[in-house]
Amino acid sequence: MRRLFKGALLICLAALMAACDDATLQQEQNGDKIQISLSLYIGDSPLSVGGSMAGTKGTGDALFEAIYEGIVSGEIVAAYELTFTNKSSGASTIFNGRWNDGKTISLEKGEYTISGECTASGNGIYNQCSLTMQDEVSVTEQTTSIRIKAQYDCSLLILNDETVDRVLYYANQNDSAYFAKYKNLTYAFLKSSVDFTQGGSAFLKVYFKNGKSSIIELGQINIQKGMYYLLENLNNYADAGLALDIDKMQNGDDYNQIDFEPKPISFAVSDRRSTRATNIDSFDKYLGTFSVWITKIPDNDASSTPVVVLNGENDNSLITYDESKMEPNHWTYAPYRYWDKMATYAFVAVSPNANIIKYNKPENVADNSGKFVTADATGYTLIGQNLQSSTSPAESEIQYGFKGGNGEDTDLMTSYKVHKTGANGVTGDVNLEFKHILSKLNIAIAKDPTFDNVKVLIKSVRITGLDDTGTYVEDSSNTERGWTTSSNNRLYTLSWENTNGVELPKGTGEGDSYQAGKYLYFIESLVMPQSIETNNEKLVIVYTIESGTHSENYTYTLNLHDSDYSVYDNFMDGNKYTIKFTVRPNVITFDASIEAWTYETQNYTVLN
C-alpha cells in the first residue's frame, strides 16, 4: 500500500510543559517590554496533535504521532534562529535557542514580522527536524502567546521494525550514524535529494538484533517536504538473504507505507507492428494468457550454471490476465518468482500457452541456440474459423476471437527474447514484446455508387486450395524462422454462407456530402503461412442482383495465383492480408494489400 502524507505546520511560541493543554505562558511587565518563555507545539490549537499533517487518522498515524511527540517536546527538533522585525521602527532582534531550553525572549509592544528557521547541520540526512517560519504578530500588554506559522523543511523516514538494531548511511564508502531511535522507532529526517543507490555513491544498511543485515536501495529520492515515509517488515529481506529495493518516493494523498516483501517478477505486454510497438492492455482480448520461460545466471557470473526460474511447459507457469488484480499488475501467476538482484535473467514467452508452440531449451533461455518449435512433431492444423457473422457481417474487423479450443483456431504469438539484470528488474515490469506468427486473411465487399438503385445480395464467399497444417521453428536471431507446410493436401477451406443473402449497404447523403456504401467483411480467418503455388487456390463469390422485379444470380471466381492479377505470391507469418471487392455494372473491381499484423490489402472489380 502506498500513500503520501503532506501538510503545513503551525508553530506556536508558547509555554508548553508536559502537555500542551497545561502549557502556561509566564509574562511580566518590564518597562515597555514583554518577557515571554518559549516552547514549541504544532497544530491549529494547543489540543490538536499534528494539525493538518496528522490529517485523517489512518493506519500508521500512531507511528507518526510517536515521532511528533519528540518534535513538539523539542527532543528531536533542530535549534532555532528567529528574527523579529518591528514594522514601525524597522529594528530587528534575533533570538537563538532550543525549544525546550526554558529561555525567554523580551519584546517591546508593537507589530512584528517574524522569519526564522530550525535547520539541522549535515549533508542531507539528519536526526533532527528542520523547520521554516514566516508570519506577522502583534505584541500588546495582553499578549499571552505568539502563534508563528511554519512549514516543515524536511521529510521524515520511519523504519517501523523493532528487530532493527541500527541503520548506517553509506556515502562514498564512509558510514555515518544519522539515524536515531525514538520510542522503538528508527528515524531520520531528509532535507534534500539523497541518493540511496548501492551502485551509486550511497545507500542504507540495516543491522538487525539477530545479527543479520540488509541493504536498502531507495534510488534517487527527490524530497517532498512535509511528508513522512513509513517502511515496514524490513527483516523479511534479511531472512530471504536479499537486498531491499523500493520505488522512489512519490506524491500522493496521505503517507507512503511500504511493506518490504521481496519484489515479484511482473510482466507488461506489447504487440509488435510494422510501424511501431505499442503497449496494449488489449493483448488480453487476443488471448489473455501466455507461458514464459525464465532462467537466471547467479552472481552475474557468465561461468555459473543457469538456474531455471520458470518453465513455460509447467501448468503453474501460465500468466493470466485478471482485471481485478492490481499488484504487481493485471498479469498474474502463482506462485510468484522474486528478483535476485545479484543475477542476470533471460525471458521468452508464447501465447496463449505451450501446448502448440514451446521453447526447446528451457534449461538456459539465454543460450542463443534455443528455438521456438511446434510442440507436436506433426505440426499444427487450422480449423478454418471465421470471426464474421453469417447474418450480419461487420463494417470492420472483429480482431479478437482466435483463442483456441471449442472449435476455434489459435492466434499464435511468440515473444522476442528479453535480458534483464535483477538490479534493474526491481524497478519495473519485464516488457515482453509479442508478434503474430500465423497469417490472417480478410475478404470485404462493397458496391459501387452506380448500384445504389439496385440490391446486391452476397450469398456465399469461399476460399479453397490452401494448406492447413504446418510445423514452425524460430531461433533467437530470426535467421531461421517460419512455417513448413507438412502435407500439401491443399484441403483448407474458408467459407461464409447465407442462403437468403446479405445486402451490401448503399451510399448516404447527397452532393458533396455523399458517401459511398461501406465495405462489409465476410471472411476474417487465420491462414497457414505458405506459398501460393498453383491455380488451385481459388476465391469464389456467389451473389444476386435485384433490380425491380428482376433478379439474377452471379458467380465470381478469382485464382489467387492468377498471373493476370498477381494477387499474392505467398502468405507470410505475421502479415494480415485484406482483399476488397467492389461490385459495379459489368465488372467487379478488387484491391489487395498487406498491412502489419503486418497488413496487406487488395482491391478488385468483379465481372458480372
Summary of the structure (lengths in Angstrom):
residues: 608
radius of gyration: 36.7
end to end distance: 67.8
largest distance: 118.3
contacts: 1957
relative contact order: 0.08
helix: 7%
strand: 47%
